[in-house]
């Protein structure tokens, strides 16, 4: 199992819709039989009263986002009826939000980690797992945050501790900007 976390994830969290932390996971199977990989994962926010958040199910998260967009559009139309002179401004804001949400929903549907049965013919599964940071115990980010990602299987739990931003000398992989 390989876990990849962007070194700038904390700064991206506050600009991202719904303030979520993303982790990329790759699972490779080298056995001869079959291996059922469940999509369950938890993230512990160590410096925030040891808060533990379960992963956001991509389908439920997408549905919530779509419902929020529908509510926003309904509320915007109602506000426009009250203040028709602000129509263009309110519609532009609603369209921009709707565009961002639809892009994120598409990303979730194509790039999220899915449950899979791994076999020698299908040895790998990979994708993004997101965790909510909206919790009254989390609050603002500290200069350095410690996390423990836990991925549970039938009778085993794998733990991946990591800190953000990385410490001096940690491996940081980035594409060069050209």
C-alpha positions as CSV (number, residue, x, y, z in Angstrom):
1,X,0.0,0.0,0.0
2,X,1.3,3.4,-1.0
3,X,0.0,6.7,0.5
4,X,0.7,10.0,-1.1
5,X,-0.1,13.4,0.5
6,X,0.6,16.8,-1.1
7,X,3.0,18.8,1.0
8,X,0.8,21.8,0.5
9,X,-2.4,20.0,1.5
10,X,-3.1,22.2,4.5
11,X,-3.0,25.4,2.6
12,X,-5.2,23.9,-0.2
13,X,-7.8,22.7,2.4
14,X,-9.0,26.2,3.2
15,X,-9.4,27.2,-0.5
16,X,-11.1,23.9,-1.4
17,X,-14.9,23.4,-1.5
18,X,-16.1,21.9,1.8
19,X,-12.7,22.2,3.4
20,X,-11.6,18.6,2.9
21,X,-8.1,16.9,3.2
22,X,-7.2,14.6,0.3
23,X,-5.0,11.5,0.4
24,X,-4.0,9.4,-2.6
25,X,-3.8,5.6,-1.9
26,X,-2.5,2.9,-4.2
27,X,-3.0,-0.8,-3.2
28,X,-1.0,-3.5,-5.1
29,X,-1.7,-7.2,-4.6
30,X,1.0,-9.8,-5.3
31,X,-0.8,-12.9,-4.1
32,X,-2.2,-15.8,-6.1
33,X,-5.8,-15.9,-4.9
34,X,-8.2,-13.0,-4.4
35,X,-8.0,-10.1,-2.0
36,X,-11.0,-8.0,-1.1
37,X,-10.0,-4.4,-0.5
38,X,-12.6,-2.4,1.4
39,X,-12.7,1.3,0.9
40,X,-12.7,2.1,4.6
41,X,-10.2,4.6,6.0
42,X,-10.0,7.0,9.0
43,X,-7.8,10.0,9.6
44,X,-6.8,11.0,13.1
45,X,-6.0,14.7,13.7
46,X,-3.5,14.2,16.4
47,X,-3.0,17.8,17.6
48,X,-6.8,18.5,17.7
49,X,-8.0,16.4,20.7
50,X,-7.2,13.2,18.7
51,X,-10.3,13.8,16.5
52,X,-10.9,10.9,14.1
53,X,-12.8,11.4,10.9
54,X,-14.1,8.6,8.6
55,X,-13.6,9.0,4.9
56,X,-16.3,10.8,2.9
57,X,-18.1,8.3,0.8
58,X,-17.8,9.7,-2.8
59,X,-21.5,8.9,-3.7
60,X,-22.9,10.4,-0.5
61,X,-20.6,13.4,-0.7
62,X,-21.6,14.1,-4.3
63,X,-25.2,13.9,-3.5
64,X,-24.7,16.4,-0.6
65,X,-22.9,18.8,-2.9
66,X,-25.6,18.5,-5.5
67,X,-28.3,19.2,-3.0
68,X,-26.4,22.2,-1.7
69,X,-26.2,23.6,-5.3
70,X,-29.9,23.0,-5.8
71,X,-30.6,24.8,-2.5
72,X,-28.3,27.7,-3.5
73,X,-30.0,28.2,-6.9
74,X,-33.4,28.1,-5.3
75,X,-32.3,30.7,-2.6
76,X,-30.7,32.8,-5.3
77,X,-33.9,32.9,-7.4
78,X,-35.9,33.9,-4.4
79,X,-33.4,36.7,-3.5
80,X,-33.6,37.9,-7.1
81,X,-37.3,38.2,-6.9
82,X,-36.8,40.4,-3.8
83,X,-34.0,42.5,-5.3
84,X,-34.1,42.3,-9.1
85,X,-31.4,45.0,-9.5
86,X,-28.8,42.5,-8.1
87,X,-29.8,39.7,-10.6
88,X,-26.5,39.6,-12.6
89,X,-24.3,39.6,-9.6
90,X,-26.2,36.9,-7.7
91,X,-26.6,34.7,-10.8
92,X,-22.9,35.0,-11.7
93,X,-22.0,33.9,-8.1
94,X,-24.4,31.0,-8.3
95,X,-23.1,29.8,-11.7
96,X,-19.5,29.9,-10.5
97,X,-20.4,27.8,-7.4
98,X,-22.4,25.4,-9.6
99,X,-19.4,25.1,-12.0
100,X,-16.9,24.3,-9.2
101,X,-19.2,21.8,-7.6
102,X,-19.9,20.0,-10.9
103,X,-16.1,19.8,-11.5
104,X,-15.5,18.4,-8.0
105,X,-18.4,15.9,-8.4
106,X,-16.9,14.7,-11.7
107,X,-13.5,14.3,-10.1
108,X,-15.0,12.3,-7.2
109,X,-16.8,10.0,-9.6
110,X,-13.7,9.3,-11.7
111,X,-10.8,9.6,-9.2
112,X,-12.0,8.3,-5.9
113,X,-10.7,5.1,-4.3
114,X,-13.3,2.3,-4.9
115,X,-13.7,-1.0,-3.2
116,X,-12.3,-3.8,-5.3
117,X,-11.5,-7.5,-5.4
118,X,-7.8,-7.8,-6.3
119,X,-6.6,-10.8,-8.2
120,X,-3.4,-11.6,-10.3
121,X,-5.4,-10.3,-13.3
122,X,-6.5,-7.2,-11.5
123,X,-3.7,-6.5,-9.0
124,X,-4.1,-2.8,-8.3
125,X,-6.6,-0.2,-7.2
126,X,-5.9,3.5,-6.6
127,X,-7.6,6.7,-6.0
128,X,-8.3,9.7,-3.8
129,X,-9.8,9.5,-0.3
130,X,-11.2,12.7,1.3
131,X,-11.8,13.6,4.9
132,X,-13.8,16.4,6.3
133,X,-12.1,19.1,8.4
134,X,-15.4,20.7,9.5
135,X,-15.4,19.7,13.2
136,X,-15.7,21.9,16.2
137,X,-12.7,20.2,17.7
138,X,-10.4,20.8,14.7
139,X,-10.3,24.6,14.6
140,X,-7.6,26.5,12.8
141,X,-4.5,24.7,11.5
142,X,-1.3,24.8,13.6
143,X,2.1,25.5,12.1
144,X,2.7,21.7,11.9
145,X,0.0,19.2,11.9
146,X,0.3,15.5,12.7
147,X,-2.0,12.9,11.3
148,X,-2.5,9.1,11.4
149,X,-4.2,7.5,8.4
150,X,-5.7,4.2,9.3
151,X,-6.9,1.8,6.6
152,X,-8.8,-1.2,8.0
153,X,-9.1,-4.6,6.5
154,X,-10.9,-7.7,7.9
155,X,-8.6,-8.3,10.8
156,X,-5.8,-5.8,10.2
157,X,-5.4,-2.1,10.5
158,X,-2.6,-0.3,8.7
159,X,-1.4,3.0,10.1
160,X,0.4,5.7,8.2
161,X,1.6,8.6,10.4
162,X,2.6,11.8,8.6
163,X,3.0,15.4,9.3
164,X,2.3,18.5,7.3
165,X,4.1,20.5,6.2
166,X,7.0,18.1,5.8
167,X,10.0,18.6,8.0
168,X,13.4,19.7,6.6
169,X,15.0,16.8,4.8
170,X,11.7,14.9,4.2
171,X,11.1,13.7,0.6
172,X,9.1,16.2,-1.3
173,X,8.1,15.3,-4.9
174,X,6.8,18.1,-7.1
175,X,6.6,18.6,-10.9
176,X,8.6,21.5,-12.2
177,X,6.6,24.5,-13.4
178,X,7.5,25.2,-17.0
